[in-house]
Amino acid sequence: MAETQEPVPELARVAVTDAALALVRRLAAAHGPLMFHLSGGCCDGSAPMCFAAGEFRLGERDVKLGEVDGHGFWIGGEQWARWDHTAITLGVVPGRGASFSLEIPEGVRFVIRSAVCARP
């Protein structure tokens, strides 16, 4: 699978909480390399989704924000157009999302917190 647009270079755009990092490592041990995608859809479409690498087809406009413990993190192009001034932190909370994300069977779901950052 080819990556789409170049990673956003000017700032570290993706941070991760300790709890989310521990979950990412457990999921990677069980499923191998991972990938994350954040779209701009409604409902759980705006939640970060975790897949086995290559199991989600990236679009031409998707932007790679960075990596979480070596696993790529992309955002939908339309969402990026609205969020290009944000940095996000990947976290995890108890509960079940309505998605195909790999953490769902664990009884938790990934969430993001965002912070406004300076535009280049």
Buried (B, 14 or more C-beta within 10 A) or exposed (E): EEEBBEBBEEBEBBBBBEEBBEBBEEBBEEBEEBBBBBBBEEEBBEBBBBBBBEEBEBBEBBBBBBBBEEBBBBBBBBBBEEBBEBBBBBBBEEEEBEBEBBBBEBEBBBBBEEEEBEEE
